[in-house]
Amino acid sequence: AEIWELACQVRRDGVDLLAVTAWSAFGSIGWDTLVTRESDNYESGMFDIRSDPPRTTAVAALVKELASGVEPTHPVLRSPGWWRRPGRLYETDPRDAFQPVTTSAPRILITGATSPLGQALARICEARGLSHAALSRLDVDITQRTSVARALDTFQPWAVINAAGFHRVNRAEIERERCLRENGEGAAVIAEACARRNIAFLTFSSDLVFDGRTTRPYLEEAGVAPLNAYGQSKVEAERLVKREHPETLVVRTSAYFGPWDELNFVARCLEALKAGRVFGAADDIVLSPTYLPDLVHACLDLLVDGASGVWHLSNPDPMTWAELARDVAARAGFAPSSIRGIPASDFGWKAIHPAFAALGTSRGFHLPPLSDSLDRYFHEHEGVLVA
C-alpha cells in the first residue's frame, strides 16, 4: 500500500512509472532469513497455498482494491509498518524494540488482559505494530451486555479477541455454572455485540471438546463429545458464537507454554529440575503442546486476513506430557531419570481428560514443529535454564 501511494505521487510529479507489482503472489520460503540459511518456513503472499484451494489473504483484498481504483480499507494499513520502527535493525525484546503505536489506527480490543494468553496477545500486537487495547476483568465484564457495549462504544475497535473466561479445568468441575457462564455466555455476549457493530471477532476453544476415543489427530470437522465441564463450556461457546455472529473466528488449541509465563508446564518442569526434584508427568495422555508466540502470531494472521469458522492451531507433534518433559529435560542437560512418567489418575484431577487429544488440521495452516519452538523458548532463557 505504501509503495502504491508513492508510485501514484511520483507519477503526478511526471515520472513515467508504469506499474507496481504484487511480488510473490503465492508466498515464499526462507525469505524471513533472506535466504541466508536453510529454512522451510513458508510465508503467504496474496494466496496461502497450504490450503486446497489456496486461501486468499488480506494482501489479495488489498491488491484487488488497488487494481480497481478503490481506496484501501483495511484498518491495519493506518498503523506503521515494521520498517518504520526503530527495532527493525536489531534483535531484542519486542517491548524494547518497538515503540507503542501512537497513530489513529483503529484498535484490536483484547479481553482477558491479565491471562497469559491476553498478555501474549498484547505483547505481540505491540511488536507487530498493531494498535490495540487490553482490558481486564475489572475493565469489562464479558457476561454483561451493558459492560461489553460500553467497552466497544468507547474503544471503537475493528476486531475483538476474547482471551477472557474460566481457565481452570479441574476447578470447573466444582464451579460448573460459573465456567459455563464465563466461557459460554460471555463469548456469546461479545459475539452478539460485535455482530451488531460489524466488528470481527476471535475467540478460543480447546482440544477438550473431544472424547479422546481415537488415535489420529482431530480435524476441524470432527464431532465434539466433551468429557468434562470445561470442555462442555467450550462446546456451548462454539454453538452460541456461531449463532450470534456466524463470521466468528474460533481457534481450538491445546495446552500452551510461553517464554513470559512461569506457571506453564514447561516452566514448572524446569523449576523442579533446577531444584533437584524428580518431575512427574502423565504418560498416558497424548496432546499437542503449543508454543504461545506461534499460536498468537497465527491467530493475528488469520484475523487480519478476515478468516472465520473453526481452526485448529497447535504445534503438529502429538506427544504425552511425560515425553514433553523428557525432551525439555534433555535440552536443559538433565538426566532422563529426572522425569518420572505416571498415570494421569495418580494426579487426582477432578476433571476427566481425554486419553488422546492431539489436534490436526484440514485447513493446511500449520504451526512450526515443536522442536523449533522449543529451540526458541530456550533461546529466550539462554544461560538461565540449562543445568
Secondary structure as the mmCIF struct_conf table of DSSP 4:
data_model
#
loop_
_struct_conf.conf_type_id
_struct_conf.id
_struct_conf.beg_label_comp_id
_struct_conf.beg_label_asym_id
_struct_conf.beg_label_seq_id
_struct_conf.end_label_comp_id
_struct_conf.end_label_asym_id
_struct_conf.end_label_seq_id
HELX_RH_AL_P HELX_RH_AL_P1 GLU A 2 ARG A 12
TURN_TY1_P TURN_TY1_P1 ASP A 13 GLY A 14
TURN_TY1_P TURN_TY1_P2 ALA A 25 PHE A 26
STRN STRN1 SER A 28 ILE A 29
BEND BEND1 GLY A 30 GLY A 30
HELX_RH_3T_P HELX_RH_3T_P1 TRP A 31 THR A 33
TURN_TY1_P TURN_TY1_P3 LEU A 34 VAL A 35
BEND BEND2 THR A 36 ARG A 37
STRN STRN2 TYR A 42 GLU A 43
BEND BEND3 GLY A 45 MET A 46
STRN STRN3 PHE A 47 ASP A 48
TURN_TY1_P TURN_TY1_P4 ILE A 49 ARG A 50
BEND BEND4 SER A 51 PRO A 53
HELX_LH_PP_P HELX_LH_PP_P1 PRO A 54 PRO A 54
STRN STRN4 ARG A 55 THR A 56
HELX_RH_AL_P HELX_RH_AL_P2 ALA A 58 ALA A 67
TURN_TY1_P TURN_TY1_P5 SER A 68 GLY A 69
HELX_LH_PP_P HELX_LH_PP_P2 VAL A 70 PRO A 72
HELX_RH_3T_P HELX_RH_3T_P2 PRO A 75 ARG A 78
BEND BEND5 SER A 79 SER A 79
HELX_LH_PP_P HELX_LH_PP_P3 PRO A 80 GLY A 81
HELX_RH_3T_P HELX_RH_3T_P3 TRP A 82 ARG A 84
BEND BEND6 ARG A 85 ARG A 85
HELX_RH_3T_P HELX_RH_3T_P4 PRO A 86 LEU A 89
BEND BEND7 TYR A 90 TYR A 90
HELX_RH_AL_P HELX_RH_AL_P3 PRO A 94 ALA A 97
BEND BEND8 PHE A 98 PHE A 98
HELX_LH_PP_P HELX_LH_PP_P4 GLN A 99 VAL A 101
BEND BEND9 THR A 103 THR A 103
HELX_LH_PP_P HELX_LH_PP_P5 ALA A 105 ARG A 107
STRN STRN5 ILE A 108 THR A 111
TURN_TY1_P TURN_TY1_P6 ALA A 113 THR A 114
BEND BEND10 SER A 115 SER A 115
HELX_RH_AL_P HELX_RH_AL_P4 PRO A 116 ALA A 127
TURN_TY1_P TURN_TY1_P7 ARG A 128 GLY A 129
STRN STRN6 HIS A 132 LEU A 135
TURN_TY1_P TURN_TY1_P8 ARG A 137 ASP A 139
TURN_TY1_P TURN_TY1_P9 ILE A 142 THR A 143
HELX_RH_AL_P HELX_RH_AL_P5 ARG A 145 PHE A 155
BEND BEND11 TRP A 158 TRP A 158
STRN STRN7 ALA A 159 ASN A 162
BEND BEND12 GLY A 165 GLY A 165
TURN_TY1_P TURN_TY1_P10 VAL A 169 ASN A 170
HELX_RH_3T_P HELX_RH_3T_P5 ARG A 171 GLU A 173
TURN_TY1_P TURN_TY1_P11 ILE A 174 ILE A 174
BEND BEND13 GLU A 175 GLU A 175
HELX_RH_AL_P HELX_RH_AL_P6 ARG A 176 LEU A 180
HELX_RH_PI_P HELX_RH_PI_P1 ARG A 181 GLU A 185
HELX_RH_AL_P HELX_RH_AL_P7 GLY A 186 ARG A 197
TURN_TY1_P TURN_TY1_P12 ASN A 198 ASN A 198
STRN STRN8 ALA A 200 SER A 206
HELX_RH_3T_P HELX_RH_3T_P6 ASP A 207 VAL A 209
BEND BEND14 PHE A 210 PHE A 210
BEND BEND15 THR A 215 ARG A 216
HELX_LH_PP_P HELX_LH_PP_P6 PRO A 217 PRO A 217
STRN STRN9 TYR A 218 TYR A 218
HELX_LH_PP_P HELX_LH_PP_P7 LEU A 219 LEU A 219
TURN_TY1_P TURN_TY1_P13 GLU A 220 GLU A 221
BEND BEND16 ALA A 222 ALA A 222
HELX_LH_PP_P HELX_LH_PP_P8 GLY A 223 VAL A 224
BEND BEND17 LEU A 227 ASN A 228
HELX_RH_AL_P HELX_RH_AL_P8 ALA A 229 GLU A 244
TURN_TY1_P TURN_TY1_P14 PRO A 246 GLU A 247
STRN STRN10 LEU A 249 THR A 253
STRN STRN11 TYR A 256 PHE A 257
TURN_TY1_P TURN_TY1_P15 PRO A 259 TRP A 260
TURN_TY1_P TURN_TY1_P16 GLU A 262 LEU A 263
BEND BEND18 ASN A 264 ASN A 264
HELX_RH_AL_P HELX_RH_AL_P9 PHE A 265 LYS A 274
TURN_TY1_P TURN_TY1_P17 ALA A 275 GLY A 276
STRN STRN12 PHE A 279 ALA A 282
BEND BEND19 ASP A 283 ASP A 284
STRN STRN13 VAL A 286 LEU A 287
STRN STRN14 THR A 290 TYR A 291
HELX_RH_AL_P HELX_RH_AL_P10 LEU A 292 ASP A 305
TURN_TY1_P TURN_TY1_P18 GLY A 306 GLY A 306
STRN STRN15 GLY A 309 HIS A 312
BEND BEND20 SER A 314 SER A 314
BEND BEND21 PRO A 316 PRO A 316
STRN STRN16 MET A 319 THR A 320
HELX_RH_AL_P HELX_RH_AL_P11 TRP A 321 ARG A 331
TURN_TY1_P TURN_TY1_P19 ALA A 332 GLY A 333
HELX_RH_3T_P HELX_RH_3T_P7 PRO A 336 SER A 338
STRN STRN17 ILE A 339 ILE A 342
HELX_RH_3T_P HELX_RH_3T_P8 ALA A 344 PHE A 347
TURN_TY1_P TURN_TY1_P20 GLY A 348 GLY A 348
BEND BEND22 LYS A 350 ALA A 351
BEND BEND23 ALA A 355 ALA A 355
STRN STRN18 PHE A 356 PHE A 356
STRN STRN19 LEU A 359 LEU A 359
BEND BEND24 SER A 362 ARG A 363
HELX_LH_PP_P HELX_LH_PP_P9 LEU A 367 PRO A 369
HELX_RH_AL_P HELX_RH_AL_P12 LEU A 370 GLU A 380
TURN_TY1_P TURN_TY1_P21 HIS A 381 VAL A 384
BEND BEND25 LEU A 385 LEU A 385
#
